[in-house]
Amino acid sequence: MKETLQIKNYGFTLIELLVAMSVFIVIAIISGEFIIMGFRSTTFEAEQETAVRNARRGMEIMVKEIRGANNSERGDYPLATIEEDNLVYYSDVNDDGYMEKVRYFLDGSSLKKIVTLPGTDKNYNSQEATTTISKYVTNQNERIFTYRDSNYAETNNINDVRLINIKLKINVTPERVPSDYDIETDVNLRNLKDNL
């Protein structure tokens, strides 16, 4: 009897190899996209949380300082300018016993504060110190400051203002979801109360 030797080929054909590599590449691309999206989402959430925390901290400072609005060192009325995104008033913000001139205003997407110390002749012409209170403010067409009288009616008369509503919209990337985060508060002007 004659024995025949059969050789069996174990392996992949070129077509099988190409199909397997294609499937592997598609799976790798899809997995990579999920990882990148997850990383972007986590980064955005951390940045947004930091921006909101800073805005809240800035809002607390604003409330404390605006609440203490008082006559200037020259005797000027506590409020000097009341506009939708610009507020100028006098308050002792550094607890030195003198009323500083304080201005809050929107500069691009940053809410800034300028403090001017009273000069020797109390004219508020001395050097100004500017700080950023909050970044990523996206109020655009919505006002930051709304002024109300003692009946809580909106007013533009500077002598009737007894309460100031402050509203900030914060968003690190306005072109992407989620939408803006709103921070809002009311400030009673302690030294202008007329209901005592």
C-alpha positions in Angstrom: 0.0 0.0 0.0 1.1 3.3 -0.9 0.7 6.1 1.5 0.0 9.5 0.3 1.1 12.4 2.2 -1.4 15.3 2.3 -0.2 18.7 3.2 -2.8 20.9 4.7 -2.3 24.7 4.5 -3.4 26.5 7.6 -3.4 30.3 7.3 -5.2 33.2 5.8 -5.7 34.2 2.2 -4.9 37.7 1.2 -8.6 38.5 1.0 -9.3 37.2 4.5 -6.4 39.2 5.8 -7.6 42.4 4.2 -11.2 41.9 5.5 -9.9 41.3 9.0 -7.7 44.4 8.9 -10.5 46.5 7.6 -12.8 45.4 10.4 -10.1 46.1 13.0 -9.5 49.6 11.5 -13.2 50.5 11.6 -13.5 49.3 15.2 -10.3 51.3 16.2 -11.7 54.5 14.5 -15.1 54.2 16.2 -13.4 53.5 19.6 -11.0 56.5 19.1 -13.9 58.8 18.4 -15.7 57.8 21.6 -12.5 58.3 23.6 -12.0 61.8 22.0 -15.6 62.8 22.6 -15.4 61.6 26.2 -12.2 63.6 26.7 -13.7 66.8 25.2 -16.8 66.4 27.3 -14.9 66.0 30.5 -12.6 69.0 29.7 -15.6 71.2 28.8 -17.4 70.2 32.0 -14.3 71.0 34.1 -13.8 74.4 32.4 -17.6 75.3 32.7 -17.6 74.3 36.4 -14.6 76.5 37.0 -16.1 79.4 35.1 -19.4 79.1 37.0 -17.6 78.9 40.4 -15.6 82.0 39.6 -18.7 83.9 38.5 -20.5 82.9 41.7 -17.5 84.1 43.8 -17.5 87.4 41.8 -21.2 87.8 42.3 -20.8 87.4 46.1 -18.2 90.2 46.0 -20.4 92.4 43.9 -23.4 91.9 46.2 -21.4 92.8 49.3 -19.9 95.9 47.7 -23.0 97.2 46.0 -25.1 96.7 49.2 -22.8 99.2 50.9 -23.2 101.9 48.3 -23.0 105.3 50.0 -22.3 109.0 49.3 -18.9 109.7 47.9 -16.2 111.6 49.8 -17.4 114.8 48.1 -21.0 114.0 49.0 -22.1 112.8 45.5 -25.1 110.5 45.3 -24.2 106.8 46.0 -25.1 105.8 42.4 -23.3 107.6 39.6 -24.2 105.6 36.4 -26.9 103.0 35.9 -26.8 101.3 32.5 -27.6 97.8 31.3 -24.0 96.6 31.4 -22.3 99.5 33.3 -22.7 100.4 36.9 -20.8 103.1 38.7 -21.3 103.8 42.4 -19.4 104.7 45.6 -18.6 102.2 48.3 -15.9 101.4 50.9 -14.7 98.2 49.1 -11.3 98.0 50.9 -12.6 98.8 54.4 -10.3 101.8 54.9 -13.1 104.2 56.0 -13.1 106.1 52.6 -15.6 105.7 49.8 -14.0 104.4 46.6 -15.5 104.9 43.1 -16.4 101.5 41.7 -17.3 100.6 38.2 -18.6 97.3 36.9 -18.8 96.9 33.1 -18.8 94.3 30.4 -15.6 94.2 28.3 -16.1 91.6 25.5 -17.0 88.4 27.4 -15.4 89.6 30.7 -17.1 91.4 33.5 -14.6 93.8 34.9 -14.3 96.1 37.9 -12.4 99.4 38.2 -11.8 100.9 41.6 -10.6 104.5 42.0 -9.5 105.8 45.3 -10.4 109.3 46.4 -7.6 111.8 45.8 -6.3 114.3 48.3 -8.9 116.8 47.1 -11.6 113.9 46.9 -11.9 114.2 43.1 -11.5 110.5 42.1 -8.8 111.3 39.5 -6.2 109.0 41.0 -4.9 105.8 39.4 -7.4 103.1 38.8 -7.1 99.4 39.6 -8.8 97.0 37.2 -9.7 93.4 38.0 -11.7 90.7 36.1 -14.7 89.6 38.1 -16.0 86.9 35.7 -15.0 85.5 32.3 -17.1 83.8 29.6 -20.1 86.1 30.2 -22.5 85.6 27.2 -25.3 88.0 28.1 -25.1 89.5 24.5 -28.5 91.2 24.2 -29.6 90.6 27.7 -28.9 93.2 30.4 -26.6 92.5 33.3 -28.1 95.1 35.6 -31.8 95.8 36.0 -32.7 98.7 38.3 -35.9 98.6 40.5 -37.6 101.1 42.7 -39.1 100.5 46.2 -42.2 98.9 44.6 -40.0 96.5 42.6 -40.9 98.3 39.3 -38.2 98.7 36.8 -36.8 102.3 36.7 -34.2 104.3 34.8 -34.4 107.2 37.3 -31.2 107.0 39.3 -32.8 108.6 42.4 -35.5 105.9 42.5 -33.2 102.9 42.4 -33.5 100.8 45.6 -32.7 97.3 44.3 -30.4 96.1 41.6 -30.9 92.8 39.8 -27.7 91.2 38.5 -27.9 88.4 35.9 -24.9 86.7 34.3 -25.0 84.0 31.7 -21.8 81.9 31.7 -20.7 79.6 28.9 -17.2 78.5 28.1 -18.0 77.5 24.5 -21.2 79.2 23.4 -21.1 77.5 20.0 -21.6 74.1 21.6 -24.2 72.6 23.9 -25.1 72.7 26.7 -26.6 76.2 26.8 -25.7 79.1 29.1 -25.6 78.7 32.9 -27.6 81.6 34.6 -26.5 83.2 37.8 -28.9 85.8 39.2 -29.3 87.7 42.4 -30.9 90.9 43.8 -29.1 93.5 45.8 -30.9 95.9 48.2 -29.1 99.2 48.5 -28.9 99.4 52.3 -28.1 103.1 52.6 -31.0 104.1 50.2 -33.8 102.4 51.9 -36.9 104.5 52.2 -39.3 102.1 53.8 -38.0 102.3 57.4 
